[in-house]
Amino acid sequence: MGGHHAHGASATSNIKIAFFLNLSFTLIELVGGLWTNSVAILSDAVHDLGDSLSLGLAWYFVHLSKQGPTSRNTYGYQRYSLLGGLITAVVLMIGLGFILWHAVGRLLSPEEVNAPGMMALAVVGILFNGAAVLRVRKGSSLTERIVSWHLIEDTLGWVAVLLGAGAIAIWDLPIIDPLLSIAISCFILWNVVKNMKQFFHIFLQLSPPNFDRDSFEQHILSLPKAVSLHHTHSWTLDGESHVLTTHVVMEKAASRGDVLKVKNEIQEFSRAQGFTHVTADVELEGEICVSGDEHGHGHGHGHGHGHDDTCPLR
């Protein structure tokens, strides 16, 4: 648990620094856009203002996720960090749509800009956003990954501005800038969509990708006196903290030592795969389930022994 709290503190610190860096540069960008008479930079300033909002939300939700369990949030607030990441991803996609729309407009109607001023501002933008990227990329949470792509988009965007402004200054080719913006936006959008798929997997409570239910059940059933398993469920709270519950039916003659061995093996096997919340309910053959069905009848998993798979967890 200490490691988890340390990771949470690191995630909060990383996103907080990224937030202040992004907000500071947004103010610089607004002034720079007016100075260079660049609509592209002013548009990106509006986009970065949205970034700052989403980063602030991500910071708040990651901080909230570190709170302990309550009577209503029995697993704590870890899942709330996903909300910050989801809002960040949505704002990013809206910002990308705005940039793409603006870039297409520039393709149809190129405008003269202050190229040297754009290059100077681009260097500052790369330094600010690059520093934020290096900070957040150290983290491993899903929210931090979404935020890092947010900042990578900004950094690559300023690289495009730098290259485009250089091309405009040398060859008078203003069309290069919107072409680079479109290519970078599509690249970032593709990566955001990949992360959004993981969000939906978590919200749909799919099993963690490294968990093989069949292998888990086969391993437990290889233990002495284990007869069958049912109601084996696994899901993840936030992409990092996983939950596992299972019902094990053991032979009627199983001793307390046999039961403890099965429970300990479930704990060791599951924690090795990243599960932080593990619940194993053990019953003996012939016990009456809450539903009124007797163990040893039905369609469960085991070595030739059936079990009613509708038996609820208790």
PyMOL commands that set and color helices and strands:
alter all, ss='L'
color gray80, all
select helices_A, chain A and resi 2-36+39-64+80-108+115-136+142-171+176-203+213-221+256-271
alter helices_A, ss='H'
color red, helices_A
select strands_A, chain A and resi 226-236+242-250+275-284+301-302
alter strands_A, ss='S'
color yellow, strands_A
deselect
rebuild
show_as cartoon
